[in-house]
């Protein structure tokens, strides 16, 4: 049966009749959860099961943004609070201790998610922050150099995969020097192609073996003077695929963000035409989702094979974890953390 090249959100903690009918009709590849969808563990498990039932696929991706710090949808009182990336990147003891803490934290997050049926985490952030940039990335970054970000970003990915959760590297090919928040405006980056290659692109190239990536709604004048990466064939095919060697599935960032122009149908069509494999729409607005669906075709060909290959990366059995021991060890590792 047809699967559409889209990922959608829903409005609340339970599906409404209109949402069920829509998802059954368009059969999206996956879904994404936000704080508005979360009350407690049993409710989340029920919602995840209900979402998958609408498309009839037990392995349908269910995504969430669970980075730690200010971007984590699961939190107290039902789930532990995790520190932001910047805190982990500044731990004493050198890169080995930092890498251990980062991987263990991601492994614990994966344990949280796996218990709920959530099998994709939109992490790690591989953006390299630059002086004067907007703080939308800020403390979400795993360091201040491409090398630091790549090492700790891989530790996040490894911890998630070990726990049965797919990582999504973001925001490819780099949001770290953007002077605006793409939720509200289109960031325009004036850096040269060489500067971008040496700094912004480097962590993504280092993790080009990852199964999933999310685009940046950022316009890089040195690459494409008119279109942001999400809707630019030059960037997606010429940079992400060819220069960076990323062969996994590429999803757009949220189509409802204000960095993009045009209506939802146009945004979906432009993103897919540029080379995105699937489009992401997050806010659960039914009229917008219907418009996205009108501009989205079936997941087929090479994109379908990338989607299948991504899901095949989920281990059948997560790496063994003694939760109590792991939490105690993680708390000891981060005890010396400073803001």
N, C-alpha and C positions, 0 to 999 in steps of 0.2 A: 504493500500500500504506500501511497505517496507520503513523503515526509517533506515539509517545507523548510527552506533554508533560513530559519528564524529561531530566536529564543525570546520568550515573552515573560513578563511579570504578571502578577495578579493583584487584586486590590486589597484583600484582607486576609485574615487567618483561615478562612474557609472559602471554598469556591462557590460562586453563585451559579444559578442555572444558565445565565447567559454566557458566563465564562466557560462552563463545561461544554455547552453546545459549540462555542467558537473553537475551543481547542480540539474537540473531536472532529470538527470540519476541516480546519487548516493543518492539523497534525504537525506542530512545530517540532524541530529537532530537540529542543530543551526548554528549560524554565529557569527563572532566577528569583530568589527570595530576598526580601528586605525586612527591616525592622517592623514594618506595618503588618507583616505576615506571621509574626512570631509572638506567641503567648507562653508556651512551655514545651517541654520535650514531647509529650504524648500528642499534643496538637500539631507540632511540626511534622512528626512522623505521619500523622493522618493526612495532612495537607500534601506532603511529598507523595504518598501513595495515591491520593486522589488525582494529583497532576499526572502521574505516570499512567494511571488507569484511563485518562482521557485519550492518550495516544497509543495505548496498548503495548507499551514497551517497558519492561522492567528495568532496562539499563538506560532509559532516557536521562540525559544529563540534567541534574538539578544543581544550579550554581548559587554561590553566595560570595559576597565580599567579606572575607574574614582575614584581615591583615594583622590585627592588633592595634593598640592605640586608639585613635579617633575613628578608624574604619574597622569596626567589627560589629556584625549584626547580632551574633549570639554573645550575651554577656550576663552579668549578675542579674538576678539571683540564681539562675539555673546553670550558668556556665561561668568559668573563671574569666577574669579580665587579663588580657595579655598586653605586655608593654609595646610601645611603638618601635618601629625598626631602628630609629636613631638611637634609642636607649641600648639596644642590643649591639649596635655597631660601635658603641663607645665603651663596651665592657672592658675592664682591665684584664690583663693576662695574654694579650696578643690575639692574632687571627685564629689560632687553634681553639682557644677558649670561646671566642665569639662564634666561630662556626659550630661548635658543639652546642652552645646555647640556642642558636638560631634553628638548627636542625631539630633539636629536642622540642622547642616550642612549637614548631610546625607539626611535629609528630603528635603532640598533644592536641593541637587544633584538629588535625585529621581524625583523631580518635573521637573528638566531639562530633564532628560532621558525619563520620561513618555511622555512628550510633543512631543518627537521625535519618539516614538514607541519602544525605547530600553527598554527591560524588565529584564535585568540581569546586575548587576555591579560586577566586579571581585574585591570585597572588602567585608569585612575588612581584612587587613593584621593582622594575629594573631601571627606573629613571635616575639620572645622575644630576642632582641639583646644582645650579649655577648661581653665582652671586647676582643679586638683583632680580631673580626670577620670582614669580608669584609663589606663595607658600602652599598652594594646593598640593604640592608634593611634600616639601618641607620634611617633617619628621617621619614621613613614610618611606624615606630613602634609606638604603642599607649602607650608606657611606657617602663620601664626597669625591671618590675617584672611581673610574670605570672598573678598576681591578677589585676594589673593595665590594662594590655593588655586585659584580659577577660572582665572586666567591661566596658571599652570604646569600645572594639570590639562589644559587645552586643548592645551598644547604636547605633553604626553604622548600625548594622543589623536591629534593630528595626526601625530606621529612614528610611532606604531603603524600608523595607516591608510596612511601613505605606504609602509610596508614590507609591506603586504598582510595586516595583522593587525587584527582588530576589537578596539577597546577596550571595557571594561565599567566604567562609572562605579559607584563603590561608596563607602559603604554607604548607599544612598538611604533616607530623606531626611536622614541624618546620624548618625554614631556618635561624634562628637568630644567630646560632654559626658557620655557614658555612664560611670558609676562602677564598672562591672564588665565583665569580659571575657565576651562572649556565648557563647564556646566552653564556658564553665563555669557561668554564671549568667545570669539575665534582668536586664539593666540597666533601671532605671526612671529616667526623666528627668522632673524636676518643673518645668522651665522653662515659661514662658508661651508661648502660640501666637505672640505677637508677637516674643518673643526668638528663638524657633526660626526664624521667617520671616526675620528680619533677618540671622541668623548661619548657622545650620546648613543651612537650605534653599537659601541664596543660590547656592553653587557649582553645585548640581544644576540649579537653574533656568537658570543661565548656560550650562550644557552640556546643556540639554534636547533638543538636536538629535542627540545621540549615539544609536547604534543599540541599545545594550544597557545595562541597569542591574541591579545586584544589591541586594537589600533589606537593611535593618538589622534584626537580631533585637533591637530595642529598643522598650520600652514608653514612649510619650510621654503622660503623664497628661492634658495639655491637649488631646490629640487623640482618644484612646481609653483609657479608664480600665481596660480589661480585657485588651486584646490588643496584642501587639507588632506593629510595622509589617507584618511578613511575613504575618501572618494577620488583618490588620485591613482590612476593606473601607473603613472611613472614611479610613484613611491612604492605601491604595493608590489608591482611586478618587477620594476627595475631595481629597487632597493631591498625590500623585505625578502623577496624570493631569490633574486640573482646575487646582489652584493652581500647580503647577510646570510644567505643560504638557508633560510627558514623554510622547511618543507611540511610543517604541521598545519593544522587548521587555523585559519585567521578569522576572528570575529570582529565586527565593528564594536567600538564603544557605543554607549547608549544613543540611539537615534534621536531621542527626545531632548538631548542637550542642545543648548542654544548656539553652540559653535557652528552647527551645520545650517545651511539655508535650504529653501524649498519646503514643500509639504512632506508628510511622512512617506507617501508613496514614492515621491521623487528621491528622497534620501535613501530609501531601501534600494531602489533601482540603481542609483548612482554608486552606492557602496558595493553592490554585487557586481556591477559592470566593471568597476575598478579592479576587482579581484578578491574581495572578501568572500569567504566561503559561506558564512552565515551572518545575519544581522541580529543585533541585540536591541530590544525595546523593553524598557524597565518599568514604566510608571503604572501599568495596568489599565490605562485609559482605553475603554473599549473602542471608541471611535478612532483613536490613533492606531490601535492594533489592527483594526479592520483596514485602515489605509495602508499600513505596512504590509499586510497580507496581500493587498491588491498589487503591490510592487515586488512581491517575492515569489519566485518560482520554486520548483522542487529541488531538493538537495540531491544532486546527481553527479555523474561523471567523477572527475578527479576530486571534487569537493566531498562527495559521498565517501570516496575511498579514504580521504584524510580523516573524516569523521569516524569512520570505522576503525582506522588505525589508532586514533586517539583513545577511543574507548577500550581498545585491546591493551592499552598500557596500564589499565587498572589491575592490580594483582588480585588473583582469586581469593587469597587470604592475606590480610594485612600482616606486616611484621609484628611478632609478639611484643606486647607492651604490658609491663606491670605499672598500672596507672599511679598507684600510690608512690612507688619508688621513683617513677619518672617525674612526678610533680615535686617531690622532695629534692631531687637532683636539679631540676630546673630552677626552683626557688633558691637553691644554694648558688647556682651559677650566676643568677641575676642579682644576688644580694649586694654586690658592689656597684650596681648601676647608678649612674648620675644622669640627670636630664641634659 
